[in-house]
Amino acid sequence: MDDCCSEKGCALEQLRDRQSATLKLVLYVNVVMFAVELVAGLLAGSVALVADSLDMLGDALVYGFSLYVVARGALWKARAAVMKAAVMGLFGAFVLAQLLYKLAFPQVPVFEAMGAVGALALAANTLCLALLWRHRAEDINMRSVWLCSRNDLIANTLVLLAALAVWIAGSPWPDIATGAVICAVFLRSAFIVGREARQELRLNQV
């Protein structure tokens, strides 16, 4: 047996390799789904789909940050978590601007597109969450990634419910309300990740 495998350094390297492989896969999934949802959301006139696509893009950036720091120390991981919080907050502000526009110029979205693309996004994010599940408690880096993926499932479910409500009511308001909830999830996640990152920074700068 290789002596390396009995030492902590080898175990840590194997852990980083597993984390990197998982992050690359979920990164690819989120980039593809961002493009699909953004195009569908713009064509369908759905603020909920546009918001969810930006969530996908934000996650792709988060996974990119996480991949960059996966082999680095705790201080770098804490700094990356601060960047993730900033990205989530930025996209929350962008969705808020979209909501204000839709409030001024309401438009009934195409509920068929909302439902079909929302279901596809839900399936993609369920896969990502399953892949990230075993990594969720390993460190601040992977915990923040898992938290993003969990929030995605909430957003996807809300988009599907909004599509159903738009179909029943023939109104844009369920779509607008869903966009508002996704915006709130963005901002809340930004706050949680930012708070945990600050705690990690304090611990690692002592």
HELIX and SHEET records of a PDB file:
HELIX    1   1 ASP A    3  SER A    6  5                                   4    
HELIX    2   2 LYS A    8  ALA A   44  1                                  37    
HELIX    3   3 VAL A   47  VAL A   69  1                                  23    
HELIX    4   4 ALA A   74  ALA A  104  1                                  31    
HELIX    5   5 PHE A  111  LEU A  132  1                                  22    
HELIX    6   6 TRP A  133  HIS A  135  5                                   3    
HELIX    7   7 ILE A  140  ALA A  169  1                                  30    
HELIX    8   8 TRP A  173  GLN A  205  1                                  33    
END                                                                             
